[in-house]
Amino acid sequence: MAIILNIETATTNCSVSVAKDGKVLALKEYNSASFSHAEQLHIFIEEALKMASLTLKDINAIAVSKGPGSYTGLRIGVSAAKGLCFSLDVPLISIATLSSLAHQTKPKKNEAVVAVLDARRMEVYSAVFLNDFTQVKETEAKIIDETSYEDVLNTYSKVHFVGSGAEKIKNTLDATNTAYILDAVPSAKEMCTLSFIKFKNSDFEDVAYFEPYYLKDFMIVKPKVKK
């Protein structure tokens, strides 16, 4: 039996779930553009454990969404996960953010899923998956134009675009074999099955050295000097 605490803070959604052998026991989340993760995360952890009638001592592993995503959001989630792993002496599991996001779709045979998170301007963080969620294109920062995903659209009978980056794709591409889930955000709900698989395979991270997958370097924009 494995009780896993799952933490998702890569985007605007602050999300925590508790799962037993991959099945959701409790889910607590709040999606807000104000990024309230610093204030909400530890409260959500306590509430999710209470909903599941468990305590931190019952946890066998901590899983965290590793990115890509918001620099600040990822730092908050990973820092909390590592702190809990150290204090509880349990293993750390990392889950690719776009992989769990892709699992919010139900593609059929010969269909593909493109999980996309909104980035700056016409850019998205993107990964492409088969209908069994095998990743077939590496995660990348991609500039969207009229030819984007042309090879994917020509290969599969339907392509499902899911995530906060889907709207700019919908507004740019002229394709008929597409489906869009525009309001989807990564959630700790979909992490439950994925983290349990990694737990069974002892696929753990080095707690001391693990860092989020930012994909792009963090950019600090200096304020303009007033004249």
C-alpha positions as CSV (number, residue, x, y, z in Angstrom):
1,M,0.0,0.0,0.0
2,A,1.3,3.5,-0.9
3,I,-0.1,6.8,0.4
4,I,1.3,9.6,-1.7
5,L,0.9,13.3,-1.3
6,N,0.8,15.1,-4.6
7,I,1.6,18.8,-5.1
8,E,0.9,20.9,-8.2
9,T,1.9,24.6,-8.3
10,A,3.4,25.0,-11.8
11,T,0.7,27.4,-12.9
12,T,-2.1,29.5,-11.4
13,N,-3.7,26.4,-9.9
14,C,-2.6,25.6,-6.3
15,S,-3.5,21.9,-6.1
16,V,-2.9,19.1,-3.5
17,S,-4.2,15.6,-3.6
18,V,-3.8,12.5,-1.3
19,A,-3.9,9.2,-3.0
20,K,-3.9,5.5,-2.0
21,D,-2.4,3.1,-4.6
22,G,-3.1,5.7,-7.3
23,K,-6.7,6.4,-6.3
24,V,-7.7,9.9,-5.1
25,L,-8.7,10.1,-1.5
26,A,-8.8,13.9,-1.2
27,L,-8.3,16.8,-3.5
28,K,-8.0,20.5,-2.5
29,E,-7.2,23.1,-5.1
30,Y,-7.8,26.7,-6.1
31,N,-7.1,28.4,-9.4
32,S,-6.4,32.1,-9.2
33,A,-4.4,34.4,-11.4
34,S,-3.1,36.1,-8.2
35,F,-0.9,33.0,-7.6
36,S,-1.8,32.5,-3.9
37,H,0.4,29.4,-3.6
38,A,2.7,30.8,-0.9
39,E,-0.3,31.4,1.3
40,Q,-2.5,28.4,0.4
41,L,-0.2,25.4,-0.2
42,H,0.5,24.3,3.4
43,I,-3.1,25.0,4.3
44,F,-4.3,22.8,1.4
45,I,-1.9,20.0,2.5
46,E,-3.4,20.0,6.0
47,E,-6.9,20.1,4.7
48,A,-6.4,17.4,2.1
49,L,-4.9,15.1,4.8
50,K,-7.8,15.9,7.1
51,M,-10.3,15.1,4.3
52,A,-8.6,11.7,3.9
53,S,-8.5,11.0,7.6
54,L,-4.7,10.8,7.5
55,T,-1.7,12.6,9.0
56,L,1.8,13.4,7.6
57,K,3.0,10.3,9.4
58,D,0.9,8.1,7.1
59,I,2.6,9.5,3.9
60,N,4.9,7.1,2.0
61,A,6.1,9.5,-0.6
62,I,5.8,13.1,-1.8
63,A,5.1,13.8,-5.5
64,V,5.6,17.3,-7.1
65,S,4.9,18.7,-10.5
66,K,8.4,19.5,-11.8
67,G,7.6,21.9,-14.7
68,P,7.7,23.6,-17.0
69,G,5.7,26.4,-15.7
70,S,5.8,29.5,-13.5
71,Y,9.3,30.0,-12.0
72,T,7.8,31.2,-8.6
73,G,5.1,28.6,-8.5
74,L,7.6,25.7,-9.2
75,R,10.0,27.0,-6.5
76,I,7.2,27.1,-4.0
77,G,6.0,23.6,-4.7
78,V,9.4,21.9,-5.0
79,S,10.7,23.7,-1.8
80,A,7.6,22.4,0.1
81,A,8.0,18.9,-1.3
82,K,11.7,18.7,-0.5
83,G,11.1,20.0,3.0
84,L,8.5,17.4,3.7
85,C,10.7,14.6,2.3
86,F,13.5,15.6,4.6
87,S,11.4,15.9,7.7
88,L,9.4,12.7,7.1
89,D,12.3,10.7,5.6
90,V,10.2,9.7,2.5
91,P,11.1,9.6,-1.2
92,L,10.5,12.4,-3.6
93,I,8.8,11.7,-6.9
94,S,8.7,14.3,-9.8
95,I,5.9,14.4,-12.4
96,A,6.2,16.2,-15.7
97,T,3.6,19.0,-15.7
98,L,2.6,18.6,-19.3
99,S,2.3,14.8,-18.9
100,S,-0.3,15.2,-16.1
101,L,-2.1,17.9,-18.1
102,A,-2.3,15.7,-21.1
103,H,-4.2,13.1,-19.0
104,Q,-7.2,15.4,-18.8
105,T,-8.1,14.3,-22.3
106,K,-9.5,11.0,-23.6
107,P,-8.0,10.5,-27.0
108,K,-9.0,7.6,-29.2
109,K,-6.8,5.4,-31.4
110,N,-4.8,7.3,-34.0
111,E,-5.4,10.6,-32.1
112,A,-2.7,12.7,-30.4
113,V,-2.6,15.2,-27.5
114,V,-0.7,18.4,-27.4
115,A,-0.4,19.8,-23.9
116,V,0.4,23.5,-23.9
117,L,1.0,26.1,-21.3
118,D,0.8,29.8,-22.1
119,A,4.2,31.6,-22.2
120,R,5.1,35.1,-23.3
121,R,3.5,36.6,-26.4
122,M,2.9,33.9,-29.1
123,E,5.0,31.3,-27.2
124,V,3.9,28.1,-25.4
125,Y,5.5,25.3,-23.5
126,S,4.5,22.3,-25.5
127,A,4.7,18.5,-25.5
128,V,3.0,15.9,-27.8
129,F,1.6,12.6,-26.7
130,L,0.0,9.5,-28.4
131,N,-3.4,8.3,-27.3
132,D,-1.7,6.1,-24.7
133,F,0.1,9.2,-23.4
134,T,3.5,8.1,-24.6
135,Q,5.4,11.3,-25.3
136,V,6.5,11.5,-28.9
137,K,7.9,15.0,-29.1
138,E,10.2,16.5,-26.4
139,T,9.0,19.3,-24.3
140,E,9.9,22.7,-25.9
141,A,9.3,26.4,-25.8
142,K,7.5,26.9,-29.2
143,I,6.6,30.0,-31.1
144,I,3.1,29.6,-32.6
145,D,2.4,30.5,-36.3
146,E,0.2,29.2,-39.1
147,T,2.5,26.2,-39.7
148,S,2.8,25.0,-36.1
149,Y,2.1,21.3,-35.5
150,E,1.7,20.7,-39.2
151,D,3.4,17.4,-39.0
152,V,1.2,16.3,-36.1
153,L,-2.0,17.4,-37.8
154,N,-1.0,15.5,-40.9
155,T,-0.2,12.3,-39.0
156,Y,-3.2,11.9,-36.7
157,S,-6.9,11.8,-37.3
158,K,-7.5,14.3,-34.5
159,V,-5.3,16.4,-32.3
160,H,-6.4,17.5,-28.9
161,F,-4.9,20.7,-27.6
162,V,-5.2,21.1,-23.9
163,G,-4.1,23.8,-21.5
164,S,-3.7,27.6,-21.1
165,G,-1.8,27.8,-24.4
166,A,-4.6,26.2,-26.5
167,E,-6.5,29.5,-27.1
168,K,-3.7,31.2,-29.0
169,I,-3.3,28.0,-31.1
170,K,-7.0,27.9,-31.8
171,N,-6.9,31.5,-33.0
172,T,-3.9,30.8,-35.2
173,L,-4.3,27.4,-36.8
174,D,-6.6,26.7,-39.7
175,A,-7.2,23.0,-39.2
176,T,-10.4,20.9,-39.0
177,N,-9.1,17.8,-37.2
178,T,-8.6,19.6,-33.9
179,A,-10.3,19.7,-30.5
180,Y,-9.5,22.3,-27.8
181,I,-9.8,22.3,-24.0
182,L,-9.1,26.0,-23.3
183,D,-9.7,26.2,-19.5
184,A,-7.6,23.2,-18.4
185,V,-4.9,23.7,-15.8
186,P,-2.5,21.1,-14.3
187,S,-4.0,19.5,-11.3
188,A,-2.8,17.1,-8.5
189,K,-5.8,14.9,-9.5
190,E,-4.1,13.5,-12.6
191,M,-0.8,13.1,-10.7
192,C,-2.2,10.3,-8.5
193,T,-1.9,7.5,-11.0
194,L,1.4,8.8,-12.4
195,S,3.1,9.1,-9.1
196,F,1.9,5.6,-8.0
197,I,3.5,4.1,-11.1
198,K,6.8,5.8,-10.3
199,F,6.5,4.7,-6.7
200,K,6.1,1.0,-7.7
201,N,9.2,1.3,-9.9
202,S,11.2,3.1,-7.2
203,D,11.7,6.0,-9.6
204,F,12.7,8.6,-7.1
205,E,14.6,11.9,-7.2
206,D,17.7,12.9,-5.2
207,V,16.0,15.2,-2.6
208,A,19.2,17.2,-2.0
209,Y,19.9,18.0,-5.6
210,F,16.5,18.0,-7.4
211,E,15.6,21.2,-9.1
212,P,12.4,22.2,-11.1
213,Y,12.5,21.9,-14.9
214,Y,12.1,25.5,-15.9
215,L,12.8,24.9,-19.6
216,K,13.9,28.5,-20.0
217,D,16.1,30.7,-17.8
218,F,14.4,33.0,-15.4
219,M,14.4,36.5,-16.8
220,I,14.6,39.5,-14.5
221,V,13.2,42.6,-16.2
222,K,14.8,45.7,-14.8
223,P,12.4,48.6,-14.3
224,K,12.8,51.6,-16.6
225,V,14.6,54.6,-15.1
226,K,12.3,57.5,-14.8
227,K,13.7,60.7,-16.4
